[in-house]
């Protein structure tokens, strides 16, 4: 369940990030329907965390994963941009 939590949470954060107009990975952001899918992935990841851990631990880990993913995802576009310039 812990691995499922990590995969679903990271995927949910990535989909929500890619649906924003200021994302730097794609030429066009994902459609608005992708936001619903991203929220569903995050909700499912929280359910997986609740199945694996105590509620307080699960919510804490879920929030930390979201902060980490949303903090690092914008920098991936900078790394990809630097690779294409070389």
C-alpha positions in Angstrom: 0.0 0.0 0.0 2.9 2.4 0.6 4.2 2.0 -2.9 0.7 2.5 -4.3 0.4 5.7 -2.1 3.6 7.0 -3.6 2.8 6.3 -7.2 -0.8 7.6 -7.0 0.2 10.7 -5.1 3.0 11.6 -7.4 0.9 11.0 -10.5 -2.0 13.1 -9.0 0.3 16.0 -8.3 1.9 15.7 -11.8 -1.5 15.7 -13.5 -2.7 18.7 -11.5 0.6 20.5 -12.2 0.3 19.8 -16.0 -3.3 21.1 -16.1 -2.2 24.5 -14.8 -1.6 27.3 -17.4 1.8 28.2 -16.0 3.3 24.7 -16.3 6.5 24.4 -18.3 6.5 20.8 -19.6 3.9 20.9 -22.3 3.1 23.4 -25.0 -0.5 23.5 -23.9 -1.8 22.6 -20.5 -4.0 19.5 -20.0 -7.8 20.1 -20.3 -9.8 21.0 -17.3 -11.1 17.5 -17.0 -7.6 16.4 -16.0 -8.0 18.4 -12.8 -10.8 16.0 -11.8 -8.6 13.0 -12.6 -5.7 14.5 -10.6 -7.9 15.2 -7.6 -9.2 11.6 -7.9 -5.7 10.3 -7.9 -4.8 12.3 -4.9 -7.9 11.1 -3.1 -7.1 7.5 -3.9 -3.5 8.0 -2.7 -4.9 9.3 0.6 -7.1 6.2 0.8 -4.1 3.9 0.2 -2.2 5.8 2.9 -5.0 5.5 5.4 -5.1 1.7 4.7 -1.4 1.4 5.4 -0.9 3.7 8.4 -2.7 5.5 11.2 -4.8 8.5 10.1 -2.5 11.1 11.5 0.6 9.5 9.9 -1.3 9.0 6.6 -2.4 12.7 6.4 1.0 13.9 7.3 2.7 11.7 4.7 0.1 12.7 2.1 0.7 16.4 2.7 4.5 16.0 2.7 4.4 14.1 -0.6 2.2 16.8 -2.2 4.6 19.6 -0.9 7.6 17.7 -2.2 6.1 16.9 -5.6 4.7 20.4 -6.2 8.0 21.9 -5.1 10.1 19.8 -7.4 7.9 19.5 -10.5 8.5 23.0 -11.8 12.3 22.4 -11.7 12.1 19.4 -14.0 11.1 21.8 -16.9 14.3 23.8 -16.2 16.4 20.6 -16.3 14.8 19.5 -19.6 15.3 23.0 -21.1 18.9 22.9 -20.2 19.4 19.5 -21.8 17.8 20.6 -25.1 20.2 23.7 -25.4 23.3 21.6 -25.3 
